Amino acid sequence: MPGLYIGATSGYSGKNMVVIGLGLKFKEMGLNIGYMKPVGALPLERDGKLGDEDAYFVQDVLGLSGDPEQVTPVVVTHDFKVQAFTGKCEPFIPRIKEAYEAISAGRDVTLVAGSGSMYSGKYCDVDGSTLCKELGLKCVVIDRFQKDLKYDYLAIMKETLGDQLAGVILNDIPPTFMDEVNDLIKPFLERIGIRVLGVIPTDTIMGTITVADLADRLGGKVVSAHSSADRVVERFLIGTMQVENFMTHFRKHQNAAIIVGGDRSDVQLVALEGDAPCLILTGNLYPNDIILTRSEVLKTPIIIAREDTFTVAKKMESILSRHKLRDKIKIEQGAKLIAEHIDIDFIKKELGL
């Protein structure tokens, strides 16, 4: 049965978005789909069985169910790494092959999700390139824009996989880089035999996170306006400057969480009155009663974080660039982006569907 491996040049590149988008589209076309994630890096136990957090999530969205030991036959725990690094692991390919055969039986197509990059897992021979060859899968590689695209990496993937590389998806392309992608990079890739299956533009919805999730990821807690903890954060600003300068800067950025010292009530009040989605007070300092009251009246949540402003800002940068596809609005938007920007007919043709 045909299978498609969805890999990437790095972690957090949009693999779940593409798997879910393709899966929902294939189901809409009447195809019987299967799903597996051979190597899971996010161990999660359900009903006494160890699986992968992302795999459980994707199955739930696609309306699929499967034995976790088949869906994710290899789960990377600390003990797993110790055994792998000391050469005490059994070969994993036979176990993965058996699981793939069981899941793909009777299916029109099986979507196989990668973990991390195409080279992740090389230390124990379960990297994406090896799995594609061992399972005889066609492969799609996602390259997410992060200051630049990894066109050298994609060229190496073409040399490594040959005709098994169905194509690549260029994801999260900002407007300022779109002309370079269309005029230079896309023609270059296609000239060396790499099919560009789609160019997905940067989408603000896909980069958002709710206040409640943000507090959890920061290891902080929401202390006011709890009913508004579902507000969306797209970016952040640091409120360390003088109030007058901050006001000028603040007006230019919508949906920006404000990171500010717990002792800067002047900046806190300006941010509240300016309808920021939330305030993040650093240094484990609680706001005064005036700030708390305005927060409740204006329904603007306040998060208390333990670390200093610089540390919290670095965490925020990482969170916003790596936040996973979870919210319903993101799932719907991700599926829409795949349907609009990916050449699904070509993928079907490559798979013989």
Phi, psi and omega in degrees: 000142182293144177224152181232122178268129178252108181243186182204164178280346178199169176291162177056045182255353179113022181298315179298320179300315181290317178300312181293316180300314178293318181300313180295322180292317178298319179295321177298329179278000178089012181275144177270108187255151171242164181213140171209157173231095190305323183236119181253130181256359181237080184302133177211130182260133175227130178052039176079006180241137182274127177222203182240136183302313179297320182296317176300316182298312181298318178300318180299316181294320183275357180071033181249158175220149180193157177296122181306330181288339175266318181297318179227081184292340178237118178244125185275100174254176178298317180298322178301313181297318179300314180295319181295316182289336180263006176073025183254011180272147171287161173295132185267340184302314179303320179295318180292320179298316180298318179294318180296317179298321180291317182288323184278347182301124178079002180266152174285324180201146178239128178268125183245115185269134175279172177232124183071225179263178179294341180260353179298133181095003181299330182296342176231023174060037175234029177288165185300318181297316179296316181296320179300317181290316183292324182265354180067042185260146164286156187225140171243130179248128179264134174238109180271134180295122175220085187073334176194176174257153184263067185292330176296318178301315181295323178296321177294322178299322178296317178296323183285315187263339181060229183290348177290341176280103181291328180162182181233155176241125178263115191247151173060046182275119180289155181305324183291345182251355187297320179297318179296322178296311184287327185268333185239303189289313179299312177299323178298312181298318182289333177292330179263016172090015180255115180285126174271108185281342179177153175238112184260120181287158174302135182231124185297327181297321184290342182260011184268165176212145178282159180300318180299315178295322180297316179300318180296315182292331179277351184072025179251193178215148177278127185247358178204163178049048183300330182293345180254018182289357176266006176295154188258137176248128179256329185205184178218157174231150178256124184264060180260351184275177175295152186304316183299315179293322180297317181300317179298316181291319185297321183297338183274354186232114177271154176054036180255123173292143182254118176266120186212148177300144182296345180262003182261071182295333179297312178291322180302317182293318178299316181296320178296313182292338180270008175064043171294148180296331176192161172249141175242108182266125186263170178078013179058032179257130181275150180286162177282175186296327180295315180295317180298318180295315179296325178299316180291318181296316183273357180057044177248110183295149174242129177254133174260123179245145184284321188284172177286169185300316182298315181296317179296320179297319178296320177297316180300317180301316179292317182297314183290334179274341186241003185300133187278159176290112181221313185293150180303318182296326178288320179300313180295318180293319178299316179297322179295318180298318179296314181297324185276330191244352183253139179280080184292326179298321178293320178299317178299318179298316179299326181273355180074028182270000000 
